[in-house]
Amino acid sequence: MRADGCAKALPTQLRVIEALILREILARFGRMQAGYLWAFATPLAQVAALYLVWTLLQGRESSSMPLVLFLLTGVLPFWLFRQAMRQGATSANRNKQLLNLPPITVFDITIAHAVLEFLTMLLVFSVAVTGTRFIGESPSVKDPLGVLTGFALMWAIGTGLGMLFAGISTKFPSAANVAQPFLGRPLFFTSGLFFTADMIPASLRDWLLYNPLLHVTEYTRSSFFHEFDSAYYDLSYPAMFALSLWTIGHATMRINRAELSRQ
């Protein structure tokens, strides 16, 4: 009976999440004709800034991988992680009036916002990689499914962290605000956005590999570039990390649903 009830509830939940995604698209981009372009502008501006800094400091590309593609495969997956974490941490509080509707849960709101971020960043990445042909690059992806898996893992870890921060925000209201500067920024510099694991000394590399995002970045680049194959990733580590965050985060949000709706 329990399994049968879950099977009947799943289509309803999927329809709710779909409706929430459409609602968020209209709320975020619907009133601006060029609104969706903003989703491209910010992450690509960060890639451009890093490209400029790198070329000014190095004077040339110091990797066998084209620099612009090297940065795209590091910055954009991390941007997805950061946005999924931010949306997961704040979306329920920003839409708490929806929690008064019986079919809608905190989980539905969080997942709807996170899925929109995932689809948006995949579109940004695809357009950006294709666009490098206009600057003389000839991108050829070794394993598209592997690249998609890398993005999915970044998204899963970010969403799991977001759910956890949302759940504990009833006891620690500043958790989401603290997450960005005290977690996002250190991870920005240690997740392999502008280096590979074999570029750094072994003693430091052993410590940095405790960061699951570095494993994902190494795997994503190994899947994208024919000329790169990292020996420093283990997908089971970030996958288990994401699963643990989802389990704890989902449980915390369910326990604190009433408090979240009153915040």
C-alpha positions in Angstrom: 0.0 0.0 0.0 2.8 2.4 0.9 4.6 1.8 -2.4 1.4 2.1 -4.3 0.7 5.4 -2.6 4.1 6.7 -3.5 3.6 5.7 -7.1 0.4 7.6 -7.3 1.8 10.7 -5.6 4.9 10.9 -7.9 3.1 12.2 -11.1 1.4 14.8 -9.0 4.7 15.9 -7.5 6.3 16.1 -11.0 3.5 18.3 -12.2 3.9 20.6 -9.2 7.6 20.9 -9.9 7.0 21.6 -13.6 4.5 24.3 -12.7 7.0 25.8 -10.2 9.7 25.9 -12.8 7.4 27.7 -15.3 6.4 30.1 -12.5 10.1 30.9 -11.7 10.9 31.4 -15.4 8.1 33.9 -15.8 9.1 35.6 -12.5 12.8 35.8 -13.3 12.8 36.4 -17.1 9.2 36.9 -18.3 9.0 40.7 -18.0 12.3 41.4 -19.8 12.8 40.6 -23.5 16.6 40.2 -22.9 16.2 38.9 -19.4 17.5 35.4 -20.1 20.7 36.9 -21.6 21.6 37.9 -18.0 22.1 34.2 -17.2 24.8 34.2 -19.9 26.4 37.5 -19.1 27.5 37.0 -15.5 29.3 33.6 -15.7 30.8 34.4 -19.1 32.1 37.7 -17.8 33.9 35.8 -15.0 35.4 33.5 -17.6 36.6 36.5 -19.6 38.1 38.1 -16.6 40.0 35.0 -15.7 41.2 34.6 -19.3 42.5 38.2 -19.2 44.3 37.8 -15.9 45.8 34.5 -17.0 47.1 35.9 -20.3 48.5 39.0 -18.6 50.3 37.0 -16.0 51.4 34.1 -18.2 51.8 35.8 -21.5 50.8 32.6 -23.2 48.8 29.4 -22.7 50.7 27.1 -20.4 48.6 24.0 -21.0 48.0 21.6 -23.8 44.3 22.4 -23.5 43.0 25.7 -25.1 42.8 28.2 -22.3 39.3 29.5 -23.1 37.9 25.9 -23.1 39.9 25.0 -20.0 38.3 27.9 -18.1 34.8 27.1 -19.5 35.0 23.5 -18.2 36.0 24.8 -14.8 34.1 28.0 -14.2 30.7 27.1 -15.6 30.3 23.8 -13.7 31.4 25.6 -10.5 29.0 28.4 -11.3 26.2 25.8 -11.5 27.2 24.5 -8.0 27.2 27.9 -6.5 23.8 28.9 -8.0 22.2 25.6 -7.0 23.5 26.1 -3.5 22.2 29.7 -3.4 18.8 28.8 -4.8 18.4 25.8 -2.5 19.3 27.9 0.5 16.9 30.8 -0.2 14.1 29.7 -2.6 11.8 28.3 0.1 12.1 31.4 2.2 11.5 33.7 -0.8 8.4 31.6 -1.8 7.1 30.7 1.7 3.5 31.7 0.8 3.4 28.7 -1.6 3.8 26.4 1.4 0.3 27.2 2.4 -0.9 25.2 -0.6 -1.2 21.5 0.5 0.3 19.9 -2.7 3.5 22.0 -2.5 6.4 21.1 -0.2 9.7 22.8 0.6 11.4 20.1 -1.4 9.3 20.9 -4.5 10.2 24.6 -4.4 13.9 23.9 -3.9 14.1 21.3 -6.6 12.2 23.5 -9.1 14.6 26.4 -8.7 17.6 24.1 -8.8 16.4 22.3 -11.9 16.0 25.7 -13.7 19.6 26.5 -12.8 20.8 23.2 -14.2 19.0 23.6 -17.5 20.1 27.2 -17.8 23.8 26.4 -17.2 23.8 23.6 -19.6 22.4 26.0 -22.3 25.1 28.6 -21.3 27.8 26.0 -21.5 26.7 24.6 -24.9 26.4 28.1 -26.5 29.7 29.2 -25.0 31.6 26.1 -26.2 30.0 26.4 -29.7 30.8 30.1 -29.7 34.6 29.5 -29.3 34.6 28.6 -33.0 34.4 32.3 -33.7 37.7 32.9 -31.9 39.5 30.1 -33.8 38.9 27.1 -31.5 37.7 23.8 -32.7 36.0 22.1 -29.7 35.6 18.4 -29.9 34.1 16.7 -26.9 35.5 13.3 -26.0 32.6 12.1 -23.9 29.5 14.3 -23.8 27.8 12.0 -21.3 30.8 12.3 -19.0 30.6 16.1 -19.2 26.9 15.9 -18.4 27.6 13.7 -15.5 30.2 16.2 -14.2 27.6 19.0 -14.4 25.0 16.8 -12.7 27.4 16.0 -9.8 28.2 19.7 -9.3 24.5 20.5 -9.3 23.7 17.6 -6.9 26.3 18.8 -4.4 25.2 22.4 -4.6 21.5 21.5 -4.3 22.2 19.3 -1.3 24.1 22.0 0.5 21.3 24.4 -0.3 18.7 22.1 1.1 20.8 21.7 4.3 21.2 25.4 4.7 17.5 25.9 4.1 16.6 23.3 6.7 18.9 24.7 9.4 17.9 28.3 8.7 15.0 28.0 11.2 17.7 27.6 13.9 20.4 29.6 12.2 18.8 32.4 10.1 22.1 33.7 8.8 23.2 30.2 7.5 22.5 31.1 3.8 24.2 34.5 4.0 27.3 32.9 5.6 27.5 30.1 3.0 28.6 32.3 0.1 31.6 34.1 1.5 32.8 31.5 3.9 32.2 28.4 1.8 31.8 29.5 -1.9 34.9 31.7 -2.1 37.4 29.1 -0.6 35.9 26.5 -2.9 36.3 28.8 -5.8 40.1 28.7 -5.3 40.4 25.0 -4.4 38.1 23.3 -6.9 40.4 23.3 -10.0 38.8 26.1 -11.9 42.2 27.4 -13.1 44.5 24.5 -12.4 44.6 20.7 -12.7 45.6 18.4 -9.9 48.9 17.5 -11.5 49.9 21.2 -11.6 50.2 21.4 -7.8 52.7 19.7 -5.3 51.7 16.3 -4.1 51.6 17.4 -0.4 49.1 20.1 -1.2 47.2 18.0 -3.7 46.5 15.3 -1.1 44.7 18.0 1.0 42.8 19.6 -1.9 41.5 16.2 -3.0 39.3 16.2 0.2 37.3 18.7 -1.8 34.7 16.7 -3.8 34.4 19.5 -6.4 38.0 19.1 -7.4 37.2 15.4 -8.3 34.3 16.5 -10.4 36.3 19.2 -12.2 39.1 16.7 -13.0 36.5 14.2 -14.3 34.7 16.9 -16.4 37.9 18.0 -18.1 38.9 14.4 -18.7 35.6 13.8 -20.4 35.8 17.0 -22.5 39.4 17.0 -23.7 41.0 14.3 -25.8 44.4 15.4 -24.7 43.7 15.3 -20.9 43.1 12.3 -18.7 43.4 12.9 -15.0 44.4 10.2 -12.6 43.2 12.2 -9.6 39.4 11.7 -9.5 37.1 9.2 -7.9 33.5 9.7 -8.8 32.2 7.6 -5.9 33.5 10.3 -3.5 31.5 13.3 -4.8 28.5 11.0 -5.5 28.4 9.8 -1.9 29.0 13.3 -0.7 26.0 14.5 -2.7 23.8 11.6 -1.5 24.6 12.4 2.1 23.8 16.1 1.7 20.5 15.3 0.0 19.5 12.8 2.7 20.3 15.1 5.6 19.1 18.2 3.9 15.7 16.7 2.8 15.2 15.3 6.3 16.0 18.7 7.9 13.6 20.5 5.6 10.7 18.1 6.3 11.2 18.4 10.0 11.2 22.2 9.9 8.6 22.7 7.2 6.2 24.6 9.6 8.9 26.9 10.8 10.1 27.6 7.3 6.6 28.7 6.2 6.5 31.1 9.1 9.9 32.7 8.6 
